[in-house]
């Protein structure tokens, strides 16, 4: 029996085309053709392509493994999701993050390299500082 849903590891990633090549250890280290990575669509589109070494889930359109899609990566037993159940956001490898905590009703931003804002900035409410210039 030939599976059309496989788990593998990203061998190469191409952010420009939002595609990856995936190696499947259980298929004698078969390496896929470039597979498009599914991304959120609509007005808030994403561009995060899984990196080499990440485990991904792929689906193929035929049994030749020549056409298919990378459905994305997932958290397994070795790695846990950042944040907690009330937090939704993005956590970056350098320690930066942006998340909304629905229980605290608070948007939190940490930028390891600073923050750049282009355009007008309007602040409604008070501004506080914990030790910097204001």
C-alpha positions in Angstrom: 0.0 0.0 0.0 1.3 3.5 -0.9 0.7 6.3 1.5 -0.2 9.7 0.2 0.2 11.5 3.6 3.8 11.4 4.8 5.9 12.9 7.6 9.4 14.0 6.7 12.1 16.5 7.3 12.7 19.7 5.3 15.9 19.3 3.4 15.8 22.7 1.6 13.6 25.7 1.8 12.9 28.4 -0.8 11.2 31.4 0.8 11.0 33.2 -2.6 8.6 30.5 -3.9 7.3 29.5 -0.5 8.2 25.9 -1.2 10.3 23.1 0.5 11.9 19.9 -0.5 11.3 17.1 2.0 13.2 13.9 2.8 11.2 10.9 3.9 13.3 8.5 5.9 10.7 5.8 5.8 10.8 5.8 2.0 14.5 5.1 1.7 15.3 8.8 2.1 13.2 9.8 -0.9 13.5 13.6 -1.5 10.4 15.3 -2.8 10.2 17.8 -5.7 9.6 21.3 -4.5 6.3 21.3 -2.5 4.3 24.5 -2.1 3.8 25.3 1.6 0.2 26.0 2.7 -0.1 29.5 4.2 -3.0 31.6 5.7 -4.7 33.6 3.0 -6.9 36.6 2.9 -6.0 40.1 3.9 -3.4 38.9 6.6 -1.2 36.6 4.5 1.8 34.9 6.0 5.3 34.0 4.7 6.8 31.6 7.3 8.3 28.7 5.4 9.5 25.7 7.5 13.3 25.6 7.8 15.7 22.7 7.0 15.6 20.1 9.7 12.0 20.8 10.7 9.5 17.9 10.7 6.5 18.5 8.4 3.4 16.8 7.2 2.9 16.4 3.5 0.1 15.3 1.3 0.5 14.0 -2.3 -2.0 14.2 -5.1 -0.9 10.9 -6.6 1.0 7.8 -5.7 4.1 8.9 -7.6 4.9 11.5 -5.0 5.6 14.0 -7.8 2.8 16.5 -7.0 1.7 17.6 -3.5 1.8 20.1 -0.7 3.6 20.7 2.5 0.8 21.2 5.1 3.2 22.6 7.6 5.2 21.8 10.7 3.8 20.8 14.1 4.9 20.5 17.7 5.9 17.0 18.8 7.3 15.4 21.9 10.6 17.2 21.7 9.3 20.7 21.3 6.4 22.5 23.0 4.4 25.5 21.7 5.5 28.9 23.1 3.2 30.9 25.3 0.1 29.5 27.0 -3.5 28.7 26.1 -4.6 32.3 26.4 -1.8 33.7 24.2 -1.9 34.0 20.5 1.1 35.4 18.6 4.5 35.0 17.0 7.7 34.0 18.8 11.0 34.5 17.0 14.3 32.6 17.4 16.1 35.7 18.7 13.7 36.0 21.7 11.5 38.7 20.1 7.7 38.2 20.2 4.3 39.7 19.6 1.3 38.1 21.3 -2.1 38.9 22.6 -3.2 37.5 26.0 -7.0 37.3 26.0 -7.1 36.6 29.8 -5.1 39.8 30.6 -6.5 41.7 27.6 -3.0 42.8 26.8 -0.9 43.0 23.6 2.8 42.4 24.4 5.7 43.2 22.2 9.3 42.4 22.8 11.9 43.4 20.2 15.4 42.2 20.7 16.8 44.6 18.1 14.4 47.6 18.7 11.2 48.8 17.1 10.8 50.8 13.9 7.6 52.5 13.1 7.0 54.1 9.7 4.1 56.4 9.4 2.0 58.3 11.9 1.7 57.2 15.5 -1.3 58.0 17.7 -1.3 57.1 21.3 -4.6 57.3 23.3 -4.1 56.8 27.0 -1.1 57.2 29.3 2.5 56.4 28.3 4.8 55.0 31.0 8.5 54.1 31.0 10.3 51.6 33.2 13.7 53.3 33.0 14.2 54.8 29.5 13.9 58.2 28.0 10.4 59.3 27.3 
